[in-house]
């Protein structure tokens, strides 16, 4: 019997074997939590989810499990005027989290970041529960950094995650697991990347997060307008656009005679990513994980203004490895994009090479690796408690 089988047996023999997942109210936090829930269920472990009001909107699309609503607040906000209310909400979040932990009696707590995860994670540490925080980005977030300093184990999505406290890094307190992928992505992975033919259309997918990106709605049509008509008519566009930008963007595409499908939200995004020859997108951690799993070449335009520049860091290794291009938003101009699209149209074999390079970064078994890591921490704690109990009772 190997180590993980031994740990799994220990977990299954433990009373009330449950894992509490705590995740913020965005898809980037909740989709990995949902993927881990599937892996845990397959091992006979019952997952529970703690999230806030925003997160409840995503619950219907996740693996079914008991859900606990917790208040969300942060002390990291910049406005001093709202600090007292944030502190009160944070205290209330800790109290609610204590009640949830008391009811669920989890064998371990896994935090996926975001404000709602702070209460369960910190209260779990205070109660000396096994706590694991999963960092989706290539830069350790401030809340996760604090949790790691207080004793949480760290699971990372990127091999070169920065911001890990030096003491914890030297003590090997973490493990690279990858970023768990939702089932729809894993299903799409079963179909290989579709190489563009020399004379056929290039399918371009453009999206900027769940609410779209106005800069993409502005620049992409302008870039296509700069291309010669014989190139432009071979580009098919699927574009996620904010509702406020929809009318103007549609008019811009129609004026060019470009085939385009516009929506403010795609509920089949993994299939759209699978069909695309090229993606233009932001550099969120889940987006990078999905692009690499699918082997879809991409032009990444990191969201500007982030204190940690997490999206730029997320894409850096992929870009260096030849699986994507990256332009800062300041350099994401119509002229630069038009030149890039013209280069691709003239050298379509480049996309196939980029697809292979992107797949070299894929971690399709991330949910299983994270489940292994979580169960190992819970099993170690259960074994330690059993040993302590035996010693107290005079056992050997």
C-alpha positions in Angstrom: 0.0 0.0 0.0 1.5 3.4 -1.0 1.6 6.5 1.1 -1.5 8.1 -0.5 -3.5 4.9 -0.1 -2.5 4.7 3.6 -3.6 8.4 4.0 -6.8 7.7 2.2 -7.6 4.8 4.5 -6.9 7.0 7.5 -9.2 9.7 6.2 -12.0 7.3 5.4 -11.7 5.7 8.9 -11.9 9.1 10.5 -15.3 10.1 11.9 -17.2 12.9 10.0 -14.7 12.9 7.1 -15.5 16.2 5.5 -13.4 18.9 3.9 -14.5 22.6 4.1 -13.7 24.6 0.9 -13.6 28.4 1.3 -13.6 30.5 -1.9 -14.3 34.1 -2.9 -17.2 35.1 -5.1 -15.5 34.8 -8.5 -15.2 32.0 -11.0 -11.4 32.2 -10.7 -11.8 31.1 -7.0 -14.9 28.9 -7.2 -14.2 26.8 -10.3 -11.0 25.3 -8.8 -12.9 24.7 -5.6 -15.7 22.9 -7.6 -13.1 20.8 -9.4 -11.5 19.7 -6.1 -15.0 18.8 -4.7 -15.4 16.3 -7.5 -12.0 14.7 -6.8 -12.8 14.5 -3.1 -16.2 13.0 -3.7 -14.6 10.3 -5.8 -12.5 9.4 -2.8 -15.5 9.1 -0.4 -14.9 12.5 1.2 -17.8 15.0 1.7 -16.9 18.5 0.6 -18.7 21.6 2.0 -18.4 25.1 0.5 -18.2 28.4 2.3 -18.6 31.6 0.2 -20.3 34.9 0.1 -23.4 36.3 -1.6 -21.5 36.8 -4.9 -20.3 33.3 -4.8 -23.8 31.9 -4.5 -24.4 32.9 -8.1 -21.8 30.3 -9.2 -23.0 27.5 -7.0 -25.5 26.1 -9.5 -22.7 25.4 -12.0 -20.5 23.6 -9.4 -20.5 20.1 -8.1 -23.5 19.8 -5.7 -22.4 20.1 -2.0 -23.7 21.8 1.1 -23.1 25.6 0.9 -22.5 27.9 3.9 -22.8 31.7 3.4 -20.2 33.8 5.2 -19.8 37.6 5.3 -16.8 39.0 3.3 -14.6 41.9 4.2 -10.9 42.9 4.0 -8.7 45.1 6.1 -6.5 45.7 3.0 -8.8 48.4 1.5 -7.3 51.8 0.9 -10.1 54.0 2.3 -9.7 54.7 6.0 -13.3 56.0 6.2 -14.7 52.5 5.7 -12.2 50.7 7.9 -14.4 50.5 11.0 -17.2 48.8 9.0 -14.7 46.5 7.3 -13.3 45.5 10.7 -16.8 44.8 12.1 -17.6 42.7 9.0 -14.4 40.8 9.4 -15.1 40.0 13.0 -18.6 38.8 12.1 -17.0 36.7 9.3 -14.8 35.0 11.9 -17.7 34.3 14.2 -19.8 32.9 11.4 -16.8 30.8 10.3 -16.4 29.5 13.8 -20.1 28.4 13.8 -19.7 26.7 10.3 -16.5 24.8 11.4 -18.3 23.7 14.6 -21.3 22.4 12.6 -19.3 20.8 9.8 -16.3 19.5 11.9 -14.0 19.3 8.8 -11.0 17.1 8.7 -9.2 20.0 6.9 -10.0 23.4 5.5 -8.9 24.5 2.0 -8.9 28.2 1.1 -9.0 29.3 -2.5 -8.5 33.0 -1.9 -10.9 35.9 -2.1 -12.4 37.8 0.9 -14.9 35.0 1.9 -12.1 32.5 2.4 -10.3 34.7 5.0 -12.7 33.9 7.9 -12.7 30.1 7.6 -9.0 29.9 6.9 -8.0 32.1 9.9 -10.5 30.5 12.3 -9.3 27.1 11.2 -5.7 28.1 12.0 -6.8 29.4 15.4 -8.5 26.1 16.1 -5.4 24.2 15.0 -7.2 22.5 12.1 -5.2 21.4 9.1 -5.4 24.4 6.7 -4.3 24.5 3.1 -4.4 27.5 0.9 -4.4 27.2 -2.9 -2.9 30.1 -4.8 -4.2 30.3 -8.4 -1.9 33.1 -9.4 1.9 33.3 -9.9 2.1 35.8 -7.1 1.0 34.8 -3.6 -1.9 37.0 -2.5 -1.8 39.0 0.7 -4.5 37.0 2.5 -2.8 33.7 1.5 0.6 35.1 2.5 -0.7 35.9 6.0 -2.3 32.4 6.3 1.0 30.7 5.3 2.9 32.8 7.9 0.4 31.6 10.5 1.0 27.9 9.6 -1.2 27.1 6.6 0.2 24.7 4.0 0.5 26.1 0.5 -0.5 24.6 -2.8 0.5 26.5 -5.9 -0.5 26.6 -9.6 2.8 27.9 -10.9 6.3 26.5 -10.2 7.8 30.0 -9.8 5.2 31.5 -7.5 6.6 34.7 -5.9 5.8 36.3 -2.6 6.1 33.1 -0.5 7.6 34.0 2.9 11.2 32.9 2.9 10.9 31.0 6.1 8.0 28.9 4.8 9.7 28.4 1.4 12.9 27.1 3.1 10.8 24.7 5.3 9.1 23.2 2.2 5.7 24.1 3.4 4.1 23.9 0.0 3.6 21.8 -3.1 3.0 22.5 -6.8 -0.4 21.0 -7.7 -1.5 23.1 -10.6 -4.8 24.9 -10.9 -7.8 22.4 -10.9 -9.9 22.5 -14.1 -13.6 22.5 -14.3 -15.2 19.4 -16.0 -16.2 21.3 -19.1 -12.6 22.1 -19.8 -11.4 18.5 -19.2 -14.1 17.4 -21.7 -13.0 19.8 -24.3 -9.4 18.7 -23.9 -10.4 15.3 -25.4 -10.5 17.0 -28.8 -7.1 18.1 -30.2 -6.3 21.6 -31.4 -7.5 22.3 -34.9 -4.7 23.5 -37.1 -5.7 26.3 -39.5 -5.4 25.5 -43.2 -3.4 27.6 -45.5 -6.4 29.1 -47.3 -9.1 28.7 -44.7 -10.6 31.0 -42.1 -8.9 31.9 -38.8 -11.3 31.6 -35.9 -10.5 34.4 -33.4 -12.0 34.3 -29.8 -11.9 37.5 -27.8 -12.9 37.8 -24.2 -11.9 39.8 -21.1 -13.5 38.1 -18.1 -17.2 37.6 -17.2 -18.0 41.2 -17.8 -16.0 41.6 -21.0 -13.3 44.2 -21.6 -14.1 47.6 -23.3 -10.5 47.9 -24.5 -10.9 44.8 -26.6 -14.2 46.0 -28.0 -12.5 49.2 -29.1 -9.2 47.9 -30.4 -10.0 44.6 -32.2 -12.4 46.1 -34.8 -9.9 49.0 -35.4 -7.1 46.5 -36.0 -9.2 44.5 -38.4 -10.0 47.7 -40.3 -6.2 48.1 -40.9 -5.9 44.7 -42.6 -6.2 44.3 -46.4 -9.7 43.1 -47.3 -8.4 39.8 -48.6 -7.0 39.0 -45.2 -9.9 40.5 -43.2 -12.5 38.3 -44.9 -10.7 35.2 -43.7 -11.1 36.1 -40.1 -14.1 34.9 -38.1 -14.6 36.6 -34.7 -16.4 35.4 -31.6 -16.3 38.2 -29.1 -17.6 38.6 -25.6 -18.6 42.2 -25.1 -20.2 44.2 -22.3 -23.8 45.0 -22.8 -23.0 48.7 -22.8 -20.6 48.2 -25.6 -22.6 45.8 -27.7 -24.4 48.2 -30.1 -21.3 50.2 -31.0 -19.1 47.1 -31.3 -21.6 45.4 -33.6 -21.8 48.4 -35.8 -18.0 48.5 -36.1 -17.7 44.9 -37.2 -20.7 45.2 -39.6 -19.0 48.2 -41.3 -16.0 46.0 -42.0 -18.1 43.1 -43.4 -16.5 40.8 -40.8 -18.2 37.6 -39.7 -18.8 38.0 -36.0 -20.8 36.5 -33.1 -21.2 38.9 -30.2 -22.6 38.0 -26.7 -22.2 39.5 -23.3 -21.6 36.0 -21.8 -20.8 32.6 -23.2 -22.0 29.6 -21.1 -20.0 27.3 -23.3 -16.6 29.0 -23.1 -14.5 25.9 -23.0 -16.0 24.7 -26.3 -15.4 28.1 -27.8 -11.8 28.0 -26.7 -11.5 24.6 -28.2 -12.8 25.8 -31.5 -10.6 28.9 -31.7 -7.3 29.1 -33.6 -6.3 32.1 -31.5 -7.6 33.7 -28.3 -7.2 37.3 -27.2 -7.8 37.6 -23.5 -6.7 38.8 -20.1 -4.2 36.8 -18.1 -6.3 35.4 -15.2 -5.0 32.2 -13.6 -7.9 30.1 -14.7 -7.7 31.4 -18.2 -4.0 30.5 -18.4 -4.7 27.0 -17.0 -7.5 26.4 -19.5 -5.5 27.8 -22.5 -2.5 25.5 -21.7 -4.8 22.4 -21.1 -6.4 23.0 -24.4 -3.2 24.0 -26.2 -4.9 27.2 -27.6 -2.4 29.9 -28.7 -3.2 33.3 -27.2 -2.4 36.9 -27.1 -2.5 37.9 -23.5 -3.2 41.5 -22.4 -2.8 41.6 -18.6 -5.2 43.7 -16.6 -3.3 46.9 -15.7 -3.3 48.5 -12.3 -2.8 45.4 -10.2 -0.5 46.0 -7.3 1.2 42.6 -7.7 0.9 42.5 -11.5 -0.4 39.0 -11.1 -1.8 38.6 -14.6 1.5 39.6 -16.2 3.3 37.1 -13.9 0.8 34.4 -14.7 1.6 34.6 -18.4 5.3 35.2 -18.2 6.5 31.6 -18.3 4.0 30.6 -21.0 5.2 33.5 -23.2 8.8 32.7 -22.5 8.1 29.1 -23.5 6.6 30.1 -26.8 2.9 29.2 -26.0 1.6 32.8 -26.1 2.3 36.4 -26.9 1.8 39.2 -24.4 1.2 42.9 -24.9 0.7 45.4 -22.1 -2.5 47.3 -22.4 -0.5 50.4 -23.3 1.0 48.6 -26.3 -2.3 46.9 -27.2 -3.0 49.3 -30.1 -4.8 48.7 -33.4 -1.5 49.0 -35.3 0.3 46.4 -33.1 -2.6 44.0 -33.2 -3.0 44.4 -37.0 0.6 43.6 -37.5 0.4 40.5 -35.3 -2.7 39.2 -37.1 -1.0 39.8 -40.5 2.0 37.9 -39.4 -0.2 35.0 -38.3 -2.1 35.0 -41.6 1.2 34.8 -43.5 2.6 32.1 -41.2 -0.2 29.9 -40.0 2.1 27.0 -39.0 3.3 29.2 -36.1 -0.1 28.6 -34.4 0.5 24.8 -34.4 3.9 25.3 -32.9 2.5 27.6 -30.2 -0.3 25.1 -29.4 2.3 22.4 -28.8 4.4 24.8 -26.6 1.3 25.8 -24.6 0.4 22.1 -23.9 3.8 21.7 -22.4 2.6 23.8 -19.5 -0.7 21.9 -19.0 -1.6 20.3 -15.7 -4.8 18.4 -16.4 -4.5 16.3 -13.2 -4.3 19.3 -10.9 -7.5 18.5 -9.0 -6.2 15.0 -8.2 -2.8 16.4 -7.1 -4.5 18.9 -4.9 -6.8 16.3 -3.4 -3.7 14.1 -2.7 -2.1 17.1 -0.9 -5.2 18.0 1.1 -5.8 14.4 2.2 -2.1 14.0 3.2 -2.4 17.0 5.5 -5.6 15.7 7.1 -4.2 12.2 7.4 -1.0 13.5 9.1 -3.1 15.4 11.6 -5.4 12.5 12.2 -2.5 10.1 12.8 -0.8 12.6 15.1 -4.0 12.9 17.2 -4.4 9.1 17.3 -0.8 8.8 18.5 -1.3 11.4 21.1 -4.4 9.7 22.4 -2.7 6.3 22.5 0.2 7.8 24.5 -2.2 9.5 26.9 -3.9 6.2 27.5 -0.7 4.4 28.0 -0.4 2.9 24.6 2.8 2.2 22.8 
